[in-house]
Amino acid sequence: MNILAVDDERNALEGLETVLRRALPEAEVYPFRTSADALVVAENTPCAVAFLDIELRDMNGLELAKRLKDQHGETNIVFVTGYSEYAIDAFDLHASGYLLKPATVEKVQDAMENLRIPPETIGHGKRVRIQCFGNFEIFVDGVPIRFTRRQTKELLALLVDRKGAIMNTEQLCATLFEDAIPLLQQKSNLRKLVSDLSATLRAADAESIFLKHRNSFAVATEKFDCDYYDFLHGLPSGVNAYAGEYMSQYSWAEMTLATLED
């Protein structure tokens, strides 16, 4: 297991590295004093967890976390800082932990037990991983898929929310489009989204997760990992990942969130 540690203060970094090696003797720890160096190494050396200071000279630790997630979406982020006022921003990024300095063996071990993505599952599951908790995202080999159309991504999210159940054109249009749009225009828009979703997934070599036939659409749930599905099955990876948010960018997802809260 690879662990990243970033702090621009030499003594603080050495202290963090010592604590990490004591808490995680089997891990390979990569310590850096600059964000730039950390990003270069992390690009080719996927890390299960990144322990980051927030007040960095060359790049804010919150921005570094975003960049690391762009490189490898499965990297857990744990902030280690002396400033408690950043906690809300940290959790907006769906960080796995927030430790106030000084880090201790006990704090690190506790953080490791509550990671959003358990290290043992990274790189050993299916190629496609879908994240529903927090904002909806889809990753292929740890890299997030970028969508050119916002509603193309929402179409996939809606199908994932339905857990493999087939939806027809009318059902999809009723959720994705405003009532003010004529039905014929809605259907035309949906055809474009379906075509775009197929093309986007095909480019990522993940088209097999999308099932479409005449007036019926679904996802092949057995072909991807999903935190929401893991939660429903009571798996630790899903339970630990849930922090009270579900597909936060979509209003229709509030109904599923309510059932999760119940």
C-alpha positions as CSV (number, residue, x, y, z in Angstrom):
1,M,0.0,0.0,0.0
2,N,1.4,3.4,-1.0
3,I,0.9,6.4,1.2
4,L,1.6,10.0,0.3
5,A,2.6,12.6,2.9
6,V,2.9,16.3,2.0
7,D,3.9,19.2,4.3
8,D,6.2,22.1,3.4
9,E,7.7,22.4,6.8
10,R,10.6,20.1,7.2
11,N,10.2,19.2,10.9
12,A,6.4,18.7,10.5
13,L,7.0,16.4,7.4
14,E,9.6,14.3,9.2
15,G,7.3,14.0,12.2
16,L,4.4,12.9,10.0
17,E,6.5,10.4,8.2
18,T,7.7,8.9,11.4
19,V,4.1,8.5,12.7
20,L,2.9,7.0,9.4
21,R,5.7,4.4,9.4
22,R,5.0,3.5,13.0
23,A,1.2,3.3,12.4
24,L,1.5,1.5,9.0
25,P,4.7,-0.5,9.1
26,E,3.7,-2.4,5.9
27,A,3.1,0.7,3.8
28,E,5.4,2.5,1.4
29,V,5.5,6.1,2.5
30,Y,6.3,8.9,0.0
31,P,7.1,12.2,1.8
32,F,7.2,15.5,-0.1
33,R,7.6,19.2,0.8
34,T,6.0,20.5,-2.4
35,S,2.7,19.8,-4.1
36,A,4.4,19.7,-7.5
37,D,6.8,16.9,-6.6
38,A,3.9,14.9,-5.0
39,L,1.8,15.2,-8.2
40,V,4.6,14.0,-10.4
41,V,5.1,10.8,-8.3
42,A,1.4,10.2,-7.6
43,E,0.6,10.3,-11.3
44,N,2.6,7.0,-11.9
45,T,2.4,5.6,-8.4
46,P,-1.3,5.4,-7.3
47,C,-1.6,6.0,-3.6
48,A,-4.3,4.5,-1.4
49,V,-4.1,7.5,1.0
50,A,-2.7,11.0,0.9
51,F,-2.0,12.8,4.2
52,L,-1.9,16.5,3.3
53,D,-1.2,19.7,5.1
54,I,-3.6,22.5,3.9
55,E,-1.3,25.5,4.3
56,L,1.3,24.8,1.6
57,R,3.4,27.4,-0.1
58,D,3.3,26.3,-3.7
59,M,-0.4,25.1,-3.8
60,N,-3.2,25.1,-1.3
61,G,-3.7,21.6,0.1
62,L,-7.4,21.6,-0.9
63,E,-6.4,22.2,-4.6
64,L,-3.8,19.5,-4.3
65,A,-6.4,17.1,-3.1
66,K,-8.6,17.9,-6.2
67,R,-5.6,17.3,-8.5
68,L,-4.8,14.0,-6.8
69,K,-8.4,12.9,-7.2
70,D,-8.3,13.9,-10.9
71,Q,-5.2,11.6,-11.3
72,H,-6.6,8.7,-9.4
73,G,-10.1,8.9,-8.1
74,E,-9.7,6.1,-5.6
75,T,-7.1,8.0,-3.5
76,N,-8.4,8.7,0.0
77,I,-7.6,12.2,1.3
78,V,-6.8,12.8,5.0
79,F,-5.9,16.4,5.9
80,V,-3.4,17.0,8.7
81,T,-3.4,20.6,9.7
82,G,-3.2,23.0,12.6
83,Y,-6.2,25.0,11.3
84,S,-9.7,23.7,12.3
85,E,-11.5,26.3,10.2
86,Y,-10.8,24.3,7.0
87,A,-12.9,21.3,8.2
88,I,-16.0,22.3,6.2
89,D,-14.0,22.8,3.0
90,A,-12.3,19.5,3.5
91,F,-15.5,17.5,3.8
92,D,-16.9,19.3,0.8
93,L,-14.2,17.5,-1.0
94,H,-15.4,14.2,0.6
95,A,-12.2,13.8,2.4
96,S,-11.7,10.6,4.4
97,G,-10.4,12.3,7.5
98,Y,-9.3,15.6,9.1
99,L,-6.6,15.4,11.8
100,L,-5.4,18.4,13.8
101,K,-1.6,18.6,14.3
102,P,0.3,16.9,15.8
103,A,-0.6,13.6,14.1
104,T,-0.3,10.6,16.4
105,V,-0.2,6.9,15.7
106,E,-3.6,6.5,17.3
107,K,-5.1,9.3,15.1
108,V,-3.7,7.8,12.0
109,Q,-4.9,4.3,12.8
110,D,-8.3,5.6,13.5
111,A,-8.4,7.5,10.2
112,M,-7.3,4.3,8.4
113,E,-10.2,2.4,9.9
114,N,-12.7,4.9,8.5
115,L,-11.5,5.5,5.0
116,R,-14.2,6.2,2.3
117,I,-12.5,3.6,0.0
118,P,-10.9,0.7,1.9
119,P,-7.3,0.2,0.6
120,E,-7.7,-3.5,0.2
121,T,-10.4,-2.9,-2.5
122,I,-8.4,-0.5,-4.6
123,G,-7.2,-2.0,-7.8
124,H,-8.8,-5.4,-7.0
125,G,-12.4,-4.7,-8.0
126,K,-14.0,-4.2,-11.3
127,R,-12.5,-1.7,-13.8
128,V,-15.5,0.6,-13.5
129,R,-16.4,2.1,-10.1
130,I,-19.4,4.4,-9.6
131,Q,-19.6,6.8,-6.7
132,C,-23.0,7.8,-5.5
133,F,-22.2,9.2,-2.0
134,G,-21.4,12.9,-2.2
135,N,-21.5,13.9,-5.9
136,F,-22.2,11.3,-8.6
137,E,-19.0,10.2,-10.4
138,I,-17.8,7.3,-12.5
139,F,-14.2,6.0,-12.7
140,V,-12.6,3.6,-15.1
141,D,-9.3,2.2,-13.8
142,G,-9.3,5.0,-11.2
143,V,-9.7,7.8,-13.7
144,P,-12.9,9.9,-13.7
145,I,-14.9,10.0,-16.9
146,R,-15.5,13.5,-18.2
147,F,-18.9,14.3,-19.8
148,T,-19.4,17.0,-22.4
149,R,-23.1,17.2,-21.6
150,R,-24.3,17.6,-18.0
151,Q,-27.5,15.7,-18.6
152,T,-25.6,12.8,-20.2
153,K,-24.0,12.2,-16.8
154,E,-27.4,12.7,-15.1
155,L,-29.0,10.0,-17.4
156,L,-26.4,7.5,-16.2
157,A,-26.9,8.6,-12.6
158,L,-30.6,8.0,-12.8
159,L,-30.1,4.5,-14.2
160,V,-27.6,3.7,-11.5
161,D,-30.1,5.0,-8.9
162,R,-32.7,2.5,-10.3
163,K,-30.3,-0.4,-9.5
164,G,-30.6,-2.2,-12.9
165,A,-34.4,-1.7,-13.3
166,I,-35.5,-1.0,-16.8
167,M,-36.7,2.6,-17.5
168,N,-38.6,3.6,-20.6
169,T,-38.5,6.8,-22.6
170,E,-41.4,8.4,-20.9
171,Q,-40.0,7.7,-17.4
172,L,-36.6,9.1,-18.2
173,C,-38.1,12.2,-19.8
174,A,-40.3,12.9,-16.8
175,T,-37.3,13.1,-14.6
176,L,-34.7,14.7,-16.8
177,F,-36.7,17.4,-18.5
178,E,-39.0,20.2,-17.5
179,D,-42.7,19.9,-18.2
180,A,-42.6,23.1,-20.2
181,I,-40.7,21.3,-23.0
182,P,-43.0,19.6,-25.5
183,L,-42.9,15.8,-25.3
184,L,-41.6,15.4,-28.8
185,Q,-38.7,17.7,-28.0
186,Q,-38.0,15.8,-24.8
187,K,-37.8,12.5,-26.7
188,S,-35.5,14.1,-29.3
189,N,-33.2,15.4,-26.5
190,L,-33.2,12.0,-24.8
191,R,-32.1,10.3,-28.0
192,K,-29.1,12.7,-28.2
193,L,-28.3,11.9,-24.5
194,V,-28.4,8.2,-25.1
195,S,-26.1,8.5,-28.1
196,D,-23.7,10.7,-26.2
197,L,-23.7,8.3,-23.2
198,S,-22.9,5.4,-25.5
199,A,-20.1,7.3,-27.2
200,T,-18.6,8.5,-23.9
201,L,-18.6,5.1,-22.3
202,R,-17.3,3.5,-25.5
203,A,-14.3,5.9,-25.5
204,A,-13.5,4.8,-22.0
205,D,-14.0,1.1,-22.9
206,A,-16.9,0.8,-20.5
207,E,-19.9,0.8,-22.8
208,S,-20.9,-2.7,-21.6
209,I,-22.4,-1.2,-18.4
210,F,-25.1,0.6,-20.4
211,L,-28.0,-1.6,-21.6
212,K,-30.3,-0.2,-24.2
213,H,-33.0,-1.7,-26.4
214,R,-36.1,-0.4,-28.0
215,N,-37.7,2.0,-25.5
216,S,-35.9,0.4,-22.6
217,F,-32.7,1.5,-20.8
218,A,-30.8,0.1,-17.7
219,V,-27.3,-0.5,-16.3
220,A,-25.6,-3.8,-15.9
221,T,-25.1,-3.7,-12.2
222,E,-22.8,-6.8,-12.2
223,K,-20.2,-5.0,-14.3
224,F,-19.2,-2.2,-11.9
225,D,-18.5,-1.5,-8.3
226,C,-20.8,1.0,-6.5
227,D,-20.7,2.5,-3.0
228,Y,-24.5,2.7,-2.9
229,Y,-24.9,-0.9,-3.8
230,D,-22.3,-1.9,-1.3
231,F,-24.2,0.1,1.4
232,L,-27.4,-1.7,0.6
233,H,-25.6,-5.0,1.0
234,G,-24.2,-4.0,4.3
235,L,-20.6,-4.1,3.1
236,P,-18.0,-2.1,5.2
237,S,-16.8,-0.2,2.1
238,G,-20.3,1.1,1.5
239,V,-21.2,1.8,5.1
240,N,-17.9,3.7,5.7
241,A,-18.3,5.7,2.5
242,Y,-21.8,7.1,3.5
243,A,-21.7,10.5,5.2
244,G,-25.2,11.7,4.7
245,E,-24.9,12.8,1.1
246,Y,-26.2,11.0,-2.1
247,M,-25.8,12.2,-5.6
248,S,-25.9,15.8,-4.2
249,Q,-26.1,17.5,-7.6
250,Y,-29.5,16.0,-8.5
251,S,-32.8,17.1,-6.8
252,W,-34.6,13.8,-7.7
253,A,-32.0,11.9,-5.7
254,E,-33.4,13.3,-2.4
255,M,-36.0,10.5,-2.4
256,T,-33.3,7.9,-2.3
257,L,-31.5,9.9,0.3
258,A,-34.6,9.9,2.5
259,T,-34.7,6.1,2.3
260,L,-31.0,5.8,3.2
261,E,-31.6,8.1,6.3
262,D,-34.5,5.9,7.3
